Amino acid sequence: MFLLLSMCLLAFLAPRGDAQDRAALWRGNDRSGRCQYTFTVASPAEASCPRAGGPEVEAVKTRLSVLEALVSRLTGGDAGAAAAADPRLQEALNRAVGERNLLRGEKERLERELGSLQRRLEEMLRETERLRSRPCPPQTPALPDSGLMRPAGGLNPMSHLMTRPNRQGDSSSSLRDSVWQQGFQELKAEVTEVPAPEEYTGCGVLASVSEPVTHRKADGISGKYGVWMQDPEAVAPYGSDMVWRVDTVGSDVRQMFGYEDMEQLSKGFPTKVVLLPEPLEGTGAVLYRGSLYYQRRRSRTLIRFDLASETVAARRDLPHAGFHGQFPYSWGGYTDIDLAVDERGLWAVYSTSKAKGAVVLSRLDPHDLRVIKSWETNIRKNSVANAFLVCGRLYTVASYAAANTTVNYMYDPESGRGRALAVPFKNKYRYNSMIDYNPTQKKLFAWDNFHMVSYDLRLGRPPAEA
């Protein structure tokens, strides 16, 4: 490299041939004995020398600039251009930029949530101070017979016995006791005649959703979103206690972990790891009758994967279904196709271009995945956080991030009608990305911000039976 630079420098700075013929160099001692060099060049005007900074100096500067550019190229100055020319480096750069933008978006969302939480905390502190400054209301002393039942008017039903006049003097205490006993027995008989409410055990409408129960927290960023489930109609070699889990963050989701039961899930000890033949997309996978049903990545293709043989038993495109971000739920996550299981069988919740983003509900044949029948609803898919089916009825959840939200809508495909609901529902960890119903256990399974949680359901009588 040094030799190359030296040659370039000599080539650029070397004077022209005609000037070499007229140039001369002398060396001699001056009067004080020091060595002195003298360099002369013949000039047409012997009486004057060229001015400093003339054309020759400017030419040298220009050549030096060119030389600097050459040195920069030789020492790696074009590394960025080379990287741009390499398609693999360009793809890696684009991926890194995309991940950076995603992280920036997540950071902005977290900052907004933090600001909201700070404002709520300030409001709570102000409310606490206001309550502390208020005087306590006077306490009303409890009546000694407060344990007895009272009518709506606030009168004690035994008051006529307490105020009854004593007509036989003090010796009537036994009579008073008998009267009290008689009144108590009458009151007790009235109470026992009120029938206790019966718990409806049939296939009814959703009446309430319990508080969430946390079973496990996922490890690592890949577990922020996911699917976990139990087969409601399990077949050999796996039983109904077997729990399955898939972490769905990533571009090539193939691993499914199996646990013997809920206890082993909570401990994090899988007994089986299955490698899916084709990557999975979204959080809409379900287990049913010994098979995993899921959407193939970047397609509308549905796959039935048999767990016993670990092979693909069926595959079929869901007609006209949007995929890979065309019609997701409000939280995103490529949730265009959401599969569901209930007492009536296997379903798909999705949308199409023809439906213009409205929810389309289709019942599927669990054997070959063909569509048996479809219904188009008036529910905008991107306006709800998630959906599930219970007893052949579709239910939607209003928010995936609000701690206290509701199951806000029910659609009945048999009647073709829907109605608004307000059944309380809690997102304990504020980012619920999956909700599925297990008809055998009458539970909802959900994945809430790294956490696997479940909800108990209570069903009521359908309107026709009420």
The 8 nearest C-alpha neighbors of each residue, nearest first, counted from 0:
[[1, 3, 2, 4, 5, 73, 74, 70],
 [2, 0, 4, 3, 5, 6, 7, 8],
 [1, 3, 5, 0, 4, 6, 7, 8],
 [4, 2, 0, 6, 1, 5, 7, 8],
 [3, 5, 7, 1, 6, 2, 8, 0],
 [6, 4, 8, 2, 3, 7, 1, 9],
 [5, 7, 9, 3, 8, 4, 10, 2],
 [6, 8, 10, 4, 5, 9, 11, 3],
 [9, 7, 5, 11, 10, 6, 12, 4],
 [10, 8, 6, 12, 13, 11, 7, 5],
 [11, 9, 7, 8, 13, 12, 6, 5],
 [10, 12, 8, 9, 13, 7, 62, 59],
 [11, 13, 9, 10, 8, 14, 59, 62],
 [12, 14, 9, 10, 11, 15, 8, 16],
 [15, 13, 12, 18, 16, 19, 17, 11],
 [14, 16, 18, 17, 19, 13, 20, 12],
 [17, 15, 19, 18, 14, 20, 13, 21],
 [16, 18, 20, 19, 15, 21, 14, 22],
 [17, 19, 21, 20, 16, 15, 22, 14],
 [20, 18, 16, 22, 17, 21, 15, 14],
 [21, 19, 17, 18, 22, 16, 23, 40],
 [20, 22, 18, 19, 41, 40, 23, 17],
 [21, 23, 40, 19, 39, 20, 18, 41],
 [24, 22, 39, 38, 40, 25, 21, 19],
 [25, 23, 38, 37, 39, 26, 22, 36],
 [26, 24, 37, 36, 38, 27, 23, 35],
 [25, 27, 36, 35, 37, 24, 34, 28],
 [28, 26, 35, 34, 29, 36, 25, 33],
 [29, 27, 34, 32, 33, 35, 30, 26],
 [28, 30, 32, 31, 33, 35, 27, 34],
 [31, 29, 32, 28, 33, 34, 27, 35],
 [30, 32, 29, 33, 28, 34, 35, 27],
 [31, 33, 28, 29, 30, 34, 27, 35],
 [34, 32, 28, 29, 31, 35, 30, 27],
 [35, 33, 28, 27, 29, 32, 36, 26],
 [34, 36, 27, 28, 26, 33, 29, 37],
 [37, 35, 26, 25, 27, 38, 34, 24],
 [36, 38, 25, 24, 26, 39, 35, 23],
 [39, 37, 24, 23, 25, 36, 40, 22],
 [40, 38, 23, 22, 24, 37, 41, 21],
 [41, 39, 22, 21, 42, 23, 38, 18],
 [40, 42, 21, 22, 39, 43, 45, 18],
 [41, 43, 44, 45, 40, 48, 47, 49],
 [44, 42, 45, 41, 46, 47, 48, 40],
 [43, 45, 42, 46, 47, 48, 41, 49],
 [46, 44, 42, 47, 43, 41, 48, 40],
 [45, 47, 44, 48, 42, 43, 49, 41],
 [48, 46, 45, 44, 49, 42, 50, 43],
 [49, 47, 50, 46, 42, 45, 44, 51],
 [50, 48, 51, 47, 53, 42, 52, 44],
 [51, 49, 53, 52, 48, 47, 54, 56],
 [52, 50, 53, 49, 56, 48, 55, 54],
 [51, 53, 56, 50, 57, 54, 55, 49],
 [52, 54, 55, 51, 56, 50, 57, 49],
 [55, 53, 57, 56, 58, 52, 59, 51],
 [54, 56, 58, 53, 57, 59, 52, 60],
 [57, 55, 59, 52, 58, 54, 53, 60],
 [58, 56, 60, 54, 59, 55, 61, 53],
 [57, 59, 61, 55, 56, 60, 54, 62],
 [58, 60, 56, 62, 57, 61, 63, 55],
 [61, 59, 63, 57, 58, 62, 64, 56],
 [60, 62, 58, 64, 63, 59, 57, 65],
 [61, 63, 59, 65, 64, 60, 66, 11],
 [62, 64, 66, 60, 61, 65, 67, 59],
 [65, 63, 67, 61, 66, 62, 60, 68],
 [64, 66, 62, 68, 63, 67, 69, 61],
 [65, 67, 63, 69, 64, 68, 62, 70],
 [68, 66, 70, 64, 69, 65, 63, 71],
 [69, 67, 71, 65, 66, 70, 72, 64],
 [68, 70, 66, 72, 67, 71, 73, 65],
 [71, 69, 73, 67, 72, 68, 74, 66],
 [72, 70, 68, 76, 74, 69, 73, 67],
 [71, 73, 76, 69, 70, 75, 74, 77],
 [72, 74, 70, 71, 75, 69, 76, 77],
 [73, 75, 71, 72, 76, 70, 77, 69],
 [76, 74, 77, 72, 78, 73, 71, 70],
 [75, 77, 72, 71, 78, 74, 73, 79],
 [78, 76, 80, 75, 79, 72, 81, 71],
 [79, 77, 81, 80, 75, 76, 82, 83],
 [78, 80, 82, 81, 77, 83, 76, 84],
 [81, 79, 83, 77, 82, 78, 84, 76],
 [82, 80, 84, 78, 83, 79, 77, 85],
 [81, 83, 79, 85, 84, 80, 88, 78],
 [82, 84, 80, 81, 85, 89, 79, 88],
 [83, 85, 81, 82, 80, 86, 89, 88],
 [84, 86, 82, 88, 83, 87, 89, 81],
 [87, 85, 89, 88, 90, 84, 83, 82],
 [88, 86, 90, 89, 85, 91, 92, 82],
 [87, 89, 91, 85, 90, 86, 82, 92],
 [88, 90, 86, 92, 87, 91, 83, 93],
 [91, 89, 87, 93, 92, 88, 86, 94],
 [92, 90, 94, 88, 89, 93, 95, 87],
 [91, 93, 89, 95, 90, 94, 88, 96],
 [94, 92, 96, 90, 95, 91, 97, 89],
 [95, 93, 97, 91, 96, 92, 90, 98],
 [94, 96, 92, 98, 97, 93, 99, 91],
 [97, 95, 99, 93, 94, 98, 92, 100],
 [96, 98, 94, 100, 99, 95, 93, 101],
 [99, 97, 101, 95, 100, 96, 102, 94],
 [98, 100, 96, 102, 97, 101, 95, 103],
 [101, 99, 103, 97, 98, 102, 104, 96],
 [102, 100, 98, 104, 103, 99, 105, 97],
 [101, 103, 105, 99, 104, 100, 106, 98],
 [102, 104, 100, 106, 101, 105, 99, 107],
 [103, 105, 101, 107, 106, 102, 100, 108],
 [106, 104, 102, 108, 103, 107, 109, 101],
 [105, 107, 103, 109, 104, 108, 102, 110],
 [106, 108, 110, 104, 105, 109, 103, 111],
 [109, 107, 105, 111, 110, 106, 104, 112],
 [110, 108, 112, 106, 111, 107, 113, 105],
 [109, 111, 113, 107, 108, 112, 106, 114],
 [112, 110, 114, 108, 109, 113, 115, 107],
 [111, 113, 109, 115, 114, 110, 116, 108],
 [114, 112, 110, 116, 111, 115, 109, 117],
 [115, 113, 117, 111, 112, 116, 110, 118],
 [114, 116, 112, 118, 113, 117, 111, 119],
 [117, 115, 119, 113, 118, 114, 120, 112],
 [118, 116, 120, 114, 119, 115, 113, 121],
 [119, 117, 121, 115, 120, 116, 114, 122],
 [118, 120, 122, 116, 121, 117, 123, 115],
 [119, 121, 117, 123, 118, 122, 116, 124],
 [120, 122, 124, 118, 119, 123, 125, 117],
 [123, 121, 119, 125, 120, 124, 126, 118],
 [124, 122, 126, 120, 125, 121, 127, 119],
 [125, 123, 127, 121, 126, 122, 120, 128],
 [124, 126, 122, 128, 127, 123, 129, 121],
 [125, 127, 123, 129, 124, 128, 122, 130],
 [128, 126, 124, 130, 129, 125, 123, 131],
 [127, 129, 131, 125, 130, 126, 124, 132],
 [130, 128, 126, 132, 127, 131, 125, 133],
 [129, 131, 127, 133, 132, 128, 126, 134],
 [132, 130, 128, 129, 133, 127, 134, 126],
 [131, 133, 129, 130, 128, 134, 127, 135],
 [134, 132, 130, 131, 135, 129, 128, 136],
 [135, 133, 136, 132, 131, 130, 137, 129],
 [134, 136, 133, 137, 138, 131, 130, 132],
 [137, 135, 138, 134, 133, 139, 130, 131],
 [138, 136, 139, 135, 134, 140, 133, 141],
 [137, 139, 140, 136, 135, 141, 134, 142],
 [138, 140, 141, 137, 142, 136, 135, 145],
 [141, 139, 138, 142, 143, 137, 145, 144],
 [142, 140, 139, 143, 145, 144, 138, 146],
 [141, 143, 145, 144, 140, 146, 139, 147],
 [144, 142, 145, 141, 146, 140, 147, 155],
 [143, 145, 146, 142, 147, 141, 155, 148],
 [146, 144, 142, 147, 143, 141, 148, 149],
 [145, 147, 144, 148, 143, 142, 149, 141],
 [148, 146, 145, 144, 149, 155, 156, 157],
 [147, 149, 146, 150, 155, 156, 145, 186],
 [150, 148, 155, 153, 154, 156, 147, 151],
 [151, 149, 152, 153, 154, 148, 155, 156],
 [150, 152, 153, 149, 154, 148, 155, 156],
 [151, 153, 150, 154, 149, 155, 156, 148],
 [152, 154, 151, 150, 149, 155, 156, 148],
 [155, 153, 152, 149, 156, 150, 158, 151],
 [154, 156, 149, 158, 157, 153, 150, 148],
 [155, 157, 158, 149, 154, 150, 159, 148],
 [158, 156, 155, 160, 159, 161, 182, 179],
 [157, 159, 161, 155, 160, 156, 162, 154],
 [160, 158, 162, 157, 161, 163, 156, 155],
 [159, 161, 163, 158, 157, 162, 179, 178],
 [160, 162, 158, 159, 163, 157, 179, 164],
 [163, 161, 159, 160, 158, 164, 165, 157],
 [162, 164, 160, 161, 159, 165, 158, 175],
 [165, 163, 166, 162, 161, 160, 167, 168],
 [164, 166, 167, 168, 163, 171, 169, 175],
 [165, 167, 168, 164, 171, 169, 163, 170],
 [168, 166, 171, 165, 170, 169, 164, 172],
 [169, 167, 170, 166, 165, 171, 172, 164],
 [168, 170, 171, 172, 167, 165, 166, 173],
 [169, 171, 168, 172, 167, 173, 174, 165],
 [170, 172, 174, 169, 173, 167, 168, 175],
 [173, 171, 175, 174, 170, 176, 169, 177],
 [174, 172, 176, 171, 175, 177, 170, 178],
 [175, 173, 177, 171, 172, 176, 178, 170],
 [174, 176, 172, 178, 173, 177, 179, 171],
 [177, 175, 173, 179, 174, 178, 180, 172],
 [176, 178, 180, 174, 179, 175, 181, 173],
 [177, 179, 181, 175, 180, 176, 174, 182],
 [180, 178, 176, 182, 177, 181, 183, 175],
 [179, 181, 177, 183, 178, 182, 176, 184],
 [180, 182, 178, 184, 183, 179, 177, 185],
 [183, 181, 185, 179, 184, 180, 178, 186],
 [182, 184, 180, 186, 181, 185, 187, 179],
 [183, 185, 187, 181, 186, 182, 188, 180],
 [186, 184, 182, 188, 187, 183, 181, 189],
 [185, 187, 183, 189, 184, 188, 182, 190],
 [186, 188, 184, 190, 185, 189, 183, 191],
 [187, 189, 185, 191, 186, 190, 184, 192],
 [190, 188, 186, 192, 187, 191, 185, 193],
 [189, 191, 187, 192, 188, 193, 186, 185],
 [192, 190, 188, 193, 189, 187, 194, 186],
 [191, 193, 189, 190, 194, 188, 187, 195],
 [192, 194, 191, 190, 195, 189, 188, 196],
 [195, 193, 192, 196, 191, 197, 190, 189],
 [194, 196, 197, 193, 191, 192, 198, 190],
 [197, 195, 194, 198, 199, 193, 459, 460],
 [198, 196, 199, 195, 194, 200, 459, 460],
 [197, 199, 200, 196, 459, 458, 457, 201],
 [198, 200, 459, 201, 197, 458, 460, 203],
 [201, 199, 198, 202, 458, 203, 459, 457],
 [202, 200, 203, 199, 460, 458, 459, 461],
 [203, 201, 390, 200, 204, 458, 460, 342],
 [204, 202, 460, 461, 459, 458, 201, 390],
 [203, 205, 459, 458, 461, 460, 206, 202],
 [204, 206, 458, 207, 459, 457, 203, 456],
 [207, 205, 458, 457, 459, 204, 422, 208],
 [206, 208, 457, 456, 422, 205, 209, 458],
 [209, 207, 456, 455, 424, 454, 457, 423],
 [210, 208, 455, 454, 211, 456, 207, 424],
 [209, 211, 454, 212, 425, 208, 455, 424],
 [212, 210, 454, 453, 452, 209, 213, 427],
 [211, 213, 452, 453, 454, 214, 210, 451],
 [214, 212, 452, 451, 215, 211, 453, 450],
 [215, 213, 265, 451, 452, 212, 216, 261],
 [216, 214, 265, 451, 450, 213, 217, 264],
 [215, 217, 450, 449, 451, 218, 214, 213],
 [218, 216, 449, 222, 450, 215, 219, 223],
 [217, 219, 222, 216, 220, 221, 449, 223],
 [220, 218, 221, 222, 217, 223, 449, 216],
 [219, 221, 222, 223, 218, 248, 449, 217],
 [222, 220, 248, 219, 223, 246, 247, 249],
 [221, 223, 246, 217, 224, 220, 449, 219],
 [222, 224, 449, 448, 220, 221, 225, 248],
 [225, 223, 222, 247, 248, 432, 449, 246],
 [224, 226, 246, 247, 245, 282, 222, 446],
 [225, 227, 245, 282, 244, 446, 433, 246],
 [228, 226, 244, 243, 245, 225, 444, 451],
 [227, 229, 243, 242, 244, 230, 444, 226],
 [230, 228, 242, 231, 241, 243, 239, 286],
 [229, 231, 233, 286, 287, 232, 239, 228],
 [232, 230, 439, 233, 437, 229, 438, 287],
 [233, 231, 288, 230, 287, 234, 239, 289],
 [232, 234, 230, 239, 288, 289, 238, 231],
 [235, 233, 289, 237, 288, 236, 238, 232],
 [236, 234, 237, 238, 233, 307, 289, 306],
 [235, 237, 234, 307, 238, 306, 289, 233],
 [238, 236, 235, 234, 241, 233, 239, 289],
 [239, 237, 240, 233, 241, 234, 235, 236],
 [238, 240, 233, 241, 230, 229, 231, 237],
 [241, 239, 260, 238, 242, 259, 229, 261],
 [242, 240, 259, 260, 239, 238, 258, 229],
 [241, 243, 258, 229, 257, 260, 228, 240],
 [244, 242, 257, 228, 227, 256, 258, 229],
 [243, 245, 227, 256, 226, 255, 257, 228],
 [246, 244, 255, 226, 225, 247, 227, 256],
 [247, 245, 225, 222, 221, 248, 224, 226],
 [246, 248, 225, 224, 252, 245, 249, 221],
 [249, 247, 221, 246, 224, 222, 223, 250],
 [250, 248, 251, 252, 247, 221, 246, 280],
 [249, 251, 252, 248, 278, 280, 296, 247],
 [252, 250, 278, 249, 253, 279, 296, 277],
 [253, 251, 278, 279, 247, 249, 250, 254],
 [252, 254, 275, 278, 274, 251, 279, 255],
 [255, 253, 274, 273, 252, 275, 245, 256],
 [256, 254, 245, 273, 272, 244, 274, 253],
 [255, 257, 272, 244, 243, 271, 269, 273],
 [256, 258, 243, 271, 269, 242, 270, 272],
 [259, 257, 269, 242, 270, 260, 264, 241],
 [260, 258, 241, 263, 242, 240, 270, 257],
 [259, 261, 240, 241, 262, 263, 258, 242],
 [262, 260, 264, 263, 265, 242, 259, 258],
 [261, 263, 265, 264, 260, 266, 259, 214],
 [262, 264, 266, 265, 268, 261, 260, 258],
 [265, 263, 261, 267, 262, 266, 258, 268],
 [264, 266, 215, 262, 263, 267, 214, 261],
 [267, 265, 263, 264, 268, 262, 215, 261],
 [266, 268, 264, 265, 263, 269, 215, 258],
 [267, 269, 263, 266, 264, 270, 258, 265],
 [270, 268, 258, 257, 271, 256, 267, 263],
 [271, 269, 258, 257, 268, 259, 272, 256],
 [270, 272, 257, 269, 256, 273, 258, 255],
 [271, 273, 256, 255, 257, 274, 254, 270],
 [272, 274, 255, 254, 275, 256, 271, 309],
 [275, 273, 254, 253, 276, 255, 272, 309],
 [274, 276, 253, 277, 254, 273, 278, 255],
 [277, 275, 274, 278, 253, 310, 311, 304],
 [278, 276, 275, 279, 295, 253, 296, 252],
 [279, 277, 252, 253, 251, 296, 295, 275],
 [278, 280, 295, 296, 252, 294, 253, 293],
 [281, 279, 296, 294, 295, 278, 282, 333],
 [282, 280, 334, 333, 283, 332, 247, 279],
 [281, 283, 226, 284, 225, 433, 334, 247],
 [282, 284, 337, 338, 281, 336, 285, 293],
 [283, 285, 293, 292, 282, 338, 226, 291],
 [286, 284, 292, 291, 338, 339, 287, 283],
 [287, 285, 291, 230, 290, 292, 229, 289],
 [286, 288, 230, 290, 289, 232, 231, 285],
 [289, 287, 232, 233, 290, 234, 230, 286],
 [288, 290, 234, 233, 287, 306, 305, 286],
 [291, 289, 305, 304, 287, 306, 288, 286],
 [290, 292, 286, 304, 303, 285, 293, 305],
 [293, 291, 303, 285, 284, 302, 286, 290],
 [292, 294, 284, 302, 301, 291, 295, 279],
 [295, 293, 301, 280, 300, 279, 302, 296],
 [294, 296, 279, 300, 298, 280, 278, 301],
 [295, 297, 280, 279, 298, 278, 294, 323],
 [298, 296, 323, 295, 322, 280, 299, 294],
 [297, 299, 300, 296, 295, 322, 323, 294],
 [298, 300, 316, 317, 322, 320, 301, 294],
 [301, 299, 316, 298, 315, 295, 294, 317],
 [300, 302, 294, 315, 314, 293, 316, 295],
 [303, 301, 314, 293, 292, 313, 304, 294],
 [302, 304, 292, 313, 312, 291, 311, 314],
 [305, 303, 311, 291, 290, 312, 310, 302],
 [304, 306, 290, 309, 310, 307, 308, 312],
 [307, 305, 309, 290, 308, 289, 304, 291],
 [306, 308, 309, 305, 236, 289, 235, 237],
 [307, 309, 310, 306, 305, 311, 304, 312],
 [310, 308, 306, 305, 307, 304, 311, 273],
 [309, 311, 308, 305, 304, 312, 306, 276],
 [310, 312, 304, 313, 303, 305, 302, 309],
 [311, 313, 303, 304, 305, 310, 314, 302],
 [314, 312, 303, 367, 311, 302, 315, 368],
 [313, 315, 302, 301, 303, 300, 368, 316],
 [314, 316, 301, 300, 368, 317, 302, 313],
 [315, 317, 300, 299, 318, 301, 314, 298],
 [316, 318, 299, 320, 300, 315, 319, 301],
 [319, 317, 320, 316, 299, 370, 351, 315],
 [320, 318, 351, 317, 321, 352, 299, 350],
 [321, 319, 351, 318, 317, 350, 299, 322],
 [320, 322, 325, 351, 326, 350, 335, 319],
 [321, 323, 335, 325, 324, 299, 298, 320],
 [324, 322, 333, 297, 325, 335, 298, 321],
 [323, 325, 333, 327, 322, 326, 335, 331],
 [324, 326, 321, 322, 323, 327, 335, 333],
 [325, 327, 335, 324, 321, 356, 350, 381],
 [328, 326, 335, 334, 331, 324, 333, 381],
 [327, 329, 381, 384, 331, 330, 380, 334],
 [328, 330, 381, 384, 331, 382, 383, 327],
 [331, 329, 328, 384, 332, 399, 432, 327],
 [332, 330, 327, 328, 329, 333, 334, 324],
 [331, 333, 334, 281, 330, 327, 324, 282],
 [334, 332, 324, 323, 281, 335, 331, 327],
 [335, 333, 327, 281, 332, 336, 328, 331],
 [334, 336, 327, 326, 322, 333, 349, 321],
 [337, 335, 349, 334, 348, 283, 338, 347],
 [336, 338, 283, 348, 347, 334, 349, 335],
 [339, 337, 347, 283, 346, 284, 348, 285],
 [338, 340, 346, 345, 347, 285, 387, 435],
 [341, 339, 345, 344, 346, 436, 388, 437],
 [340, 342, 438, 343, 344, 389, 388, 390],
 [341, 343, 390, 438, 344, 391, 389, 340],
 [342, 344, 341, 391, 390, 345, 340, 389],
 [345, 343, 341, 340, 342, 346, 365, 362],
 [344, 346, 340, 363, 339, 362, 365, 364],
 [347, 345, 362, 339, 363, 361, 338, 340],
 [346, 348, 338, 361, 337, 360, 339, 349],
 [347, 349, 360, 337, 336, 359, 338, 358],
 [348, 350, 336, 359, 358, 335, 347, 337],
 [351, 349, 358, 359, 356, 320, 357, 321],
 [352, 350, 320, 354, 353, 321, 319, 355],
 [351, 353, 355, 354, 356, 350, 321, 319],
 [352, 354, 351, 355, 356, 319, 350, 357],
 [353, 355, 351, 357, 352, 356, 350, 375],
 [356, 354, 352, 353, 357, 351, 350, 379],
 [355, 357, 350, 354, 379, 326, 380, 351],
 [356, 358, 379, 354, 378, 380, 355, 377],
 [359, 357, 350, 380, 378, 376, 349, 379],
 [360, 358, 375, 350, 349, 374, 348, 376],
 [359, 361, 348, 374, 373, 347, 375, 358],
 [362, 360, 373, 347, 372, 346, 363, 374],
 [361, 363, 346, 371, 372, 370, 345, 373],
 [364, 362, 370, 371, 345, 368, 346, 369],
 [363, 365, 368, 369, 366, 367, 371, 370],
 [366, 364, 368, 367, 363, 345, 344, 369],
 [365, 367, 364, 368, 313, 303, 369, 312],
 [366, 368, 313, 369, 364, 365, 314, 315],
 [369, 367, 364, 365, 363, 366, 315, 370],
 [368, 370, 364, 363, 367, 371, 315, 317],
 [371, 369, 363, 372, 362, 361, 364, 368],
 [370, 372, 363, 362, 369, 364, 373, 361],
 [371, 373, 362, 361, 370, 374, 363, 360],
 [374, 372, 361, 360, 362, 375, 359, 371],
 [373, 375, 360, 359, 361, 376, 412, 372],
 [376, 374, 359, 358, 360, 373, 377, 357],
 [377, 375, 378, 358, 359, 357, 374, 360],
 [376, 378, 357, 379, 358, 375, 417, 359],
 [379, 377, 357, 358, 376, 380, 382, 383],
 [380, 378, 357, 382, 381, 356, 358, 377],
 [381, 379, 358, 382, 357, 328, 383, 378],
 [380, 382, 329, 328, 383, 379, 327, 326],
 [381, 383, 379, 380, 329, 384, 328, 397],
 [384, 382, 397, 381, 329, 385, 380, 328],
 [385, 383, 398, 329, 399, 328, 396, 397],
 [384, 386, 396, 383, 395, 328, 434, 433],
 [387, 385, 395, 394, 396, 434, 393, 388],
 [386, 388, 394, 435, 393, 436, 339, 434],
 [387, 389, 393, 392, 394, 341, 391, 339],
 [388, 390, 392, 391, 341, 393, 387, 436],
 [391, 389, 342, 202, 392, 341, 343, 203],
 [390, 392, 389, 343, 388, 393, 341, 342],
 [393, 391, 411, 388, 389, 390, 410, 394],
 [392, 394, 388, 410, 409, 387, 411, 389],
 [395, 393, 409, 387, 386, 408, 388, 392],
 [394, 396, 386, 408, 406, 385, 407, 383],
 [397, 395, 406, 385, 384, 407, 398, 383],
 [396, 398, 383, 384, 407, 405, 406, 404],
 [399, 397, 384, 400, 401, 396, 404, 383],
 [398, 400, 431, 384, 430, 401, 429, 426],
 [401, 399, 429, 430, 398, 402, 426, 431],
 [402, 400, 403, 398, 404, 429, 399, 426],
 [401, 403, 426, 425, 427, 429, 400, 404],
 [404, 402, 425, 401, 424, 426, 405, 423],
 [403, 405, 424, 401, 425, 398, 423, 397],
 [406, 404, 423, 424, 422, 407, 421, 397],
 [405, 407, 396, 422, 395, 421, 408, 397],
 [406, 408, 420, 421, 405, 419, 397, 396],
 [407, 409, 419, 420, 395, 394, 418, 406],
 [410, 408, 394, 417, 393, 418, 419, 411],
 [409, 411, 417, 393, 392, 416, 412, 394],
 [410, 412, 392, 413, 416, 415, 414, 417],
 [413, 411, 415, 414, 410, 374, 392, 416],
 [414, 412, 411, 415, 416, 391, 392, 410],
 [413, 415, 416, 412, 411, 417, 410, 392],
 [414, 416, 412, 413, 411, 417, 410, 374],
 [417, 415, 414, 411, 410, 418, 412, 413],
 [418, 416, 410, 409, 411, 415, 419, 408],
 [417, 419, 409, 408, 420, 410, 416, 407],
 [418, 420, 408, 407, 409, 421, 417, 406],
 [421, 419, 407, 408, 422, 406, 418, 409],
 [420, 422, 407, 405, 406, 423, 419, 408],
 [421, 423, 406, 405, 207, 420, 424, 407],
 [424, 422, 405, 404, 421, 406, 208, 425],
 [423, 425, 405, 404, 403, 406, 208, 422],
 [426, 424, 403, 402, 427, 404, 210, 423],
 [427, 425, 402, 429, 428, 431, 401, 403],
 [426, 428, 425, 402, 429, 211, 447, 403],
 [427, 429, 426, 447, 448, 430, 402, 431],
 [428, 430, 400, 426, 427, 402, 401, 431],
 [431, 429, 400, 448, 447, 399, 428, 432],
 [430, 432, 447, 399, 446, 433, 448, 426],
 [431, 433, 446, 224, 447, 430, 399, 434],
 [432, 434, 445, 446, 282, 431, 226, 435],
 [435, 433, 445, 444, 443, 387, 385, 386],
 [436, 434, 444, 443, 387, 445, 339, 433],
 [435, 437, 443, 442, 438, 444, 387, 341],
 [436, 438, 442, 439, 440, 441, 231, 443],
 [439, 437, 441, 341, 440, 342, 436, 231],
 [440, 438, 231, 437, 441, 232, 442, 342],
 [439, 441, 442, 438, 437, 231, 455, 443],
 [442, 440, 438, 439, 437, 456, 455, 443],
 [443, 441, 455, 440, 437, 454, 456, 436],
 [442, 444, 436, 454, 453, 435, 437, 445],
 [443, 445, 453, 435, 434, 452, 436, 442],
 [446, 444, 434, 433, 452, 453, 451, 447],
 [447, 445, 451, 433, 450, 431, 432, 225],
 [446, 448, 431, 450, 430, 428, 449, 432],
 [447, 449, 430, 223, 450, 428, 431, 446],
 [450, 448, 223, 217, 222, 216, 447, 224],
 [451, 449, 216, 447, 448, 446, 215, 452],
 [450, 452, 446, 215, 214, 213, 445, 216],
 [453, 451, 213, 212, 445, 214, 211, 444],
 [452, 454, 444, 212, 443, 211, 445, 442],
 [455, 453, 443, 211, 209, 442, 210, 208],
 [456, 454, 442, 209, 208, 441, 443, 457],
 [457, 455, 208, 442, 207, 441, 209, 454],
 [456, 458, 207, 206, 205, 208, 459, 455],
 [459, 457, 205, 206, 204, 203, 199, 456],
 [460, 458, 203, 204, 206, 199, 205, 461],
 [459, 461, 203, 465, 464, 204, 462, 199],
 [460, 462, 203, 464, 463, 204, 465, 459],
 [461, 463, 465, 464, 460, 204, 203, 459],
 [464, 462, 461, 465, 460, 203, 204, 459],
 [465, 463, 461, 462, 460, 203, 459, 201],
 [464, 462, 460, 463, 461, 459, 203, 204]]
